[in-house]
Amino acid sequence: MGTLQGKTIFITGASSGIGKACAEAFAKEGSHLILAARRADRLLDISKDLANRYGVKTKSFQLDVRNQAEVKKTVSSFLDDFKKIDILINNAGLAKGYSKIYEGNILHWEEMIDTNVKGLLYVTREILPLMIENGSGHVINIGSTAGHDVYQNGNVYCATKFAVNALTQSIRIDVLDKNIKVSTVDPGMVETEFSLVRYSGDNEKAKNTYKGVKPLTAEDVASALLFCASQPEHVNINEIIITPSIQASSNHIFRK
């Protein structure tokens, strides 16, 4: 297995959930971190904590991946300290709303498309040329089981995750001759702030999402990313679909 010691990892959406768990997991392995998210105060605390506990270099940036100019400016600003980005983790994403397509909130649709699809594209567009120039790299996208099979009221969110799936495959073809790996890790039910965001802060609805089940944790998903990232140079993990044992697909969940 390859070593992650001294590698530089750029993680979007790193202030909570899977992104935060990935930051912790890679810091434990001795990787340096560039962390980006919209919540700057929370991100700064995470960055300082990981640097103190694991002795790695960290840098944090307030970033809204939906803003292409902001993405470009942020990437330019960290190149003086981090000349090489070894791994990009496109984690920033969200679900907003849970309704029939004919009752959908268009602002929710735009936020999901702008974050989950366009945000991933903006960040990847800035980082991939750096990896090509350096002669190596690894892009890991966070997808979802919702990118493999749709579920009721998931419509636009599912569409964005199908897009992530397609983009992951397309990016891999585009960089096949560049010594760059491309992977996707597609979780099923994970207990993070995901449902709280989907239901606009409604705690009761968010809790009901996980009623009668033991979902994945963010740390479970982070371990799958470590597996992808630590393979030998000639090995690329194309896709990992990871679910709790009580889930077979987006539509098949056993609840006690």
Residue pairs with C-beta under 8 A, 6 or more apart in sequence:
1 230
1 231
1 232
2 229
2 230
2 231
2 232
2 233
3 29
3 230
4 26
4 29
4 30
4 31
4 226
4 229
4 230
5 29
5 30
5 31
6 30
6 31
6 32
7 26
7 31
7 32
7 86
7 87
7 229
8 31
8 32
8 33
8 34
8 82
8 84
8 85
8 86
8 87
9 22
9 23
9 26
9 31
9 32
9 33
9 34
9 85
9 86
9 87
9 88
9 89
9 229
10 34
10 36
10 85
10 87
10 88
10 89
10 127
11 19
11 22
11 23
11 26
11 33
11 34
11 35
11 36
11 89
11 91
12 19
12 36
12 37
12 63
12 65
12 89
12 90
12 91
12 92
12 119
12 123
13 19
13 36
13 37
13 65
13 91
13 92
13 93
14 20
14 22
14 23
14 33
14 35
14 36
14 37
14 43
14 46
14 60
14 91
15 35
15 37
15 38
15 39
15 42
15 43
15 46
16 37
16 39
16 42
16 192
16 193
17 190
17 192
17 193
17 194
17 218
18 91
18 142
18 187
18 190
18 192
18 218
18 221
18 222
19 35
19 37
19 89
19 91
19 92
20 46
20 218
21 217
21 218
21 219
21 221
21 222
22 89
22 91
22 221
22 222
22 225
23 33
23 35
23 46
23 50
24 50
24 219
24 222
25 219
25 222
25 223
25 225
25 226
26 33
26 87
26 226
26 229
27 33
27 50
27 53
27 54
27 56
27 58
28 54
29 226
29 230
30 54
30 56
31 56
31 86
31 87
32 56
32 57
32 58
32 82
33 47
33 50
33 56
33 57
33 58
33 59
34 58
34 59
34 60
34 61
34 78
34 82
34 85
35 43
35 46
35 47
35 58
35 59
35 60
35 61
36 43
36 60
36 61
36 62
36 63
36 65
36 74
36 92
37 43
37 60
37 62
37 63
37 92
38 62
38 63
38 64
39 62
40 60
40 62
43 60
43 61
43 62
44 60
46 60
47 58
47 59
47 60
48 58
50 56
50 58
51 57
51 58
57 81
57 82
59 78
59 81
59 82
61 74
61 77
61 78
63 70
63 71
63 74
64 70
65 71
65 92
65 115
65 118
65 119
65 120
65 122
65 123
66 111
66 114
66 115
66 118
66 119
66 122
67 122
68 118
68 122
71 119
71 122
71 123
71 126
72 122
72 126
75 123
75 126
75 127
75 130
79 130
84 130
84 134
85 127
85 130
85 131
85 134
85 137
86 136
86 137
86 138
87 137
87 138
87 139
87 140
87 229
88 123
88 124
88 127
88 131
88 137
88 138
88 139
88 140
89 140
89 142
89 225
90 120
90 123
90 124
90 139
90 140
90 141
90 142
91 142
92 115
92 119
92 120
92 123
93 115
93 116
93 119
93 120
93 142
93 160
93 164
94 111
94 112
94 115
94 116
94 194
94 197
94 198
95 112
95 154
95 157
95 194
95 197
95 198
96 105
96 108
96 111
96 112
96 157
96 197
96 198
96 200
97 104
97 105
97 108
97 198
98 153
98 154
98 198
98 199
99 105
99 153
100 153
100 155
101 155
101 156
104 155
104 156
108 156
109 156
112 156
112 157
112 160
113 156
113 160
116 157
116 160
116 161
116 163
116 164
117 160
117 163
117 164
117 167
120 141
120 164
120 167
121 167
124 139
124 167
124 171
127 137
127 139
128 137
128 139
128 171
128 175
128 180
130 137
131 137
131 139
131 175
131 178
131 180
132 175
132 178
132 180
135 178
135 179
136 179
136 180
137 179
137 180
137 181
138 180
138 181
138 182
138 183
138 228
138 229
139 168
139 171
139 180
139 181
139 182
139 183
140 182
140 183
140 184
140 185
140 225
140 228
140 229
141 164
141 167
141 168
141 182
141 183
141 184
141 185
142 164
142 184
142 185
142 186
142 187
142 221
143 161
143 164
143 165
143 168
143 184
143 185
143 186
144 161
144 164
144 186
144 187
144 188
145 186
145 187
145 188
145 241
145 243
145 247
145 249
145 250
146 154
146 157
146 158
146 161
146 162
146 250
147 158
147 161
147 162
147 163
147 164
147 165
147 186
148 162
148 165
148 186
148 241
148 249
148 250
149 249
149 250
149 251
150 158
150 250
151 158
151 250
151 251
152 251
154 250
158 250
161 186
164 184
165 184
165 186
168 182
168 183
168 184
168 239
171 182
172 181
172 182
172 236
172 238
175 182
181 236
181 237
182 236
182 238
183 228
183 236
183 237
183 238
183 239
183 240
184 238
184 239
184 240
185 221
185 224
185 225
185 228
185 239
185 240
185 242
186 239
186 240
186 241
186 242
187 216
187 220
187 221
187 224
187 242
187 243
188 215
188 216
188 241
188 242
188 243
188 244
188 247
188 249
188 250
189 209
189 210
189 213
189 215
189 216
189 243
189 244
189 247
189 253
190 215
190 216
190 217
190 218
190 220
190 221
191 210
191 215
191 216
191 217
191 218
192 218
195 205
195 206
195 209
195 210
196 202
196 203
196 206
198 206
199 205
199 206
211 255
212 255
212 256
213 244
213 246
213 247
213 253
213 254
213 255
213 256
214 244
214 245
214 246
215 244
216 242
216 243
216 244
220 242
221 242
224 240
224 242
227 237
227 240
228 237
228 240
231 237
246 253
246 254
246 255
247 253
247 254
